[in-house]
Amino acid sequence: MNFTPWTLLIDVGVVSLLLLLGKLLRAKVPFIQRLFIPPSLIAGFCGLILGPEVLGWLPLSSNMGTYAGILIALVFSCIPFTSQKSRTNDGGARIGRMWSYSQAGMLLQWALGGALGMWVLSLFWPIDPSFGLSMPAGFCGGHGTAAAIGEAFSKHGIEEMQSLAMTAATVGIIASVVIGMWVISWGAAHGKTSFLGKFDTLPEELRTGILPKDKRISMGEASFSAISLDSMTFNFAFVALSALGGYGISKLVALLWPALMLPVFSCAFIAALLVRWILGKIKADEHISKPIVGHLSGAFTDYLVAFGVASIKLEIVGRYIVPLTILLVIGLVLTLLYVFLVGARIHRTYAFEKSVFTWGWFTGTMAMGIALLRITDPDSKSGCLDDYAIAYLYIAPVEIALVSFAPLAFTSGFGWLFILACALTGAGIMGFAAARGWLKK
């Protein structure tokens, strides 16, 4: 099929219909509510089964897999416009423990995936050395990072990575809830929880995803009169401009240094930082609405997940089903052990609640972590999200660097160096935490 602008309209329209169907199912079906399955994931599954990959009932094009690269560039372009300044007066040791626990866990998960793929699974199956990275990209990063790593590897001719990472992300979301709910039940039975709630006691908006009228808030502040330029247009223009700048930077770098192929999403992040700095210098940054840009990022992510899952190549997943299953099972088991064994030793207060949250975002998404946290901590007394929000300011640059340089390292023959760097840095952070007295015996 020849790709035209109408092809794009059909793809977006069909996926929009599936997103609305997913939202309806989330609002009405108790089973889906109990698993906290996001509508975007439901839409992706429907697109995968009803689309050209399986039944062929929906007129989705074969090009929809390419949308992920554009959408993830837009998502990364939003980050500098929504980031908050660091607060330095909020319990430094407590935040330090959360940072070291989360940062070390992320690095060790990347090291584990890389090592399993390069030095274990490749001994028995003819797989690419980078195969194992699909696990941490899908687990700790979710579908967004899966799309980013897939787009980066596709530039180096490794097309399978996107389907593998998207599959890992999908498995991770399901496992985060299923295993997370089991762990919560175990913790309640063994007296590990501080203030356990039940699913039926959760606010309706968390179960159905629909805010009641008394809890609805504004989506953002308008800085301009609609008679001149709509504020949504203004904010989207800077996000799109940053994504375009990232595309230009990526192409320029590839032209000057062909061996250095920087992914568009990381260049878009750099471009957005530059745009925000310029806006600050000319005193125009006050017109950027963080809530509006945040909602734009959320919309891009919803479509990213839907298109990403719908475009999974089942033939590729089937070809690697055995090593992929081994990789994901080992990843889940060792992540579970790290999250709860280290979490119990590093957090001084509400260790179980903070570990449950970390399990959710280490295997699924931050939203999954929040959903699990609200069951164990319905009134947000643990302060987990406050600690995480500040700690993540220092984690985010490392996460972006991992996704940006992992493809370059593995395709250049330095995958072993990337694995060792992640393992040693993660271990070093744990050593630092022990030296500071943050780890209990």
Secondary structure, DSSP 8 states (H G I E B T S, - for coil): ----HHHHHHHHHHHHHHHHHHHHHHHH-HHHHHTT--HHHHHHHHHHHHSTTTT--S---TTGGGHHHHHHHHHHHHHHHH-----SSS-HHHHHHHHHHHHHHHHHHHHHHHHIIIIIGGGTS---TTGGGHHHHHHTTHHHHHHHHHHHHHTTT-THHHHHHHHHHHHHHHHHHHHHHHHHHHHHHTT--SS---GGGS-HHHHH----GGG---S----S-TTT--HHHHHHHHHHHHHHHHHHHHHHHHHH-TT----HHHHHHHHHHHHHHHHHHTT-GGG--HHHHHHHHHHHHHHHHHHHHHT--HHHHHHTHHHHHHHHHHHHHHHHHIIIIIHHHH-SS-HHHHHHHHHHHHHT-HHHHHHHHHHH-TT--S-HHHHHHHHHHHHHHHHHHHHHHHHHHHHTT-HHHHHHHHHHHHHHHHHHHHHTT-S--
